[in-house]
Amino acid sequence: MKLKIILIITLLFSNLITAYLWLNDKDEVAFINVLLEGESEHWTIEDYHVIYSPDLMSKGDGTLTYKNEEKMYGY
């Protein structure tokens, strides 16, 4: 459940940045680099990058690791 919340927040955050950059039609150069790291009871996320600039949009390059050996049901 926490993974779903983390993923939803990550996607929402990256979409808000995209909308801001698209709507911001100024001559300023915007470069945003966000590094996401954290953990929940069952998951660890490391080095997940969200990079936005006028020429580049990149998400990912991180690792998502399941911490427990127990099987998960209902997913």
N, C-alpha and C positions, 0 to 999 in steps of 0.2 A: 504494500500500500504506500509506504514512504517513497519507494522508487517511482511509483506513478506520480506522486506529488512533485518529486524532484525533477522528473522529466517534463511535467507540465509547466513548472515554474521556469525551467531552462528554455523551453520552446517559447513560452510567453515573453520572457525577457529578450530573447534573440529577435522575436518578431517585433517587439516594441522598438528595439534599436534600429531594425530595418525600416520601420515606418518613419521614425524620426529622421533618419538619413535621407529617405526618399522625399519627405515633405520639406525638409530643410534645404531650400533651393538657393543658398547663399554661395558666395565664392570661397568660403572658408574650407580648408581641408580638414576633414574629420577622420580621425583614426582612433578606433576603440579596440582594445585588447583586453579580454576578460578571461581569467583563469579560474576554473571551478574545481574545487577539491572538497571532499567531505565524506562522511560516512553515516550510515544508519545502523540499525540492529543487524541487518543482514547484508548490506551492500557497502562497498567502498568505491568512490569515484575519484580518479586522480588525473591531473593534467588535461582536463577537458577545456579546450580553447575555443573562444568565440572571438573572431577577428573581423572587423569591418573597417573598410577604408573606401575611398571613391573608386578604387580599381579592384578591390578584393573583398569577397565575402567567404569566410571559412568557418566551419564548425566541426568540432570533433577532435581527433588525434589523441583521445584520452583512453583510459581503461576503466571499465566497470567490472568489479570483481564481487562474486558472491562469497560471503565469508563463512557460511555454515555448510556442513556436510549433509544436513537434513534435506529431504526432497520437499519441494514446494508444490502444493496442489492448488488448483483453481486458477492457474495463470496460463 
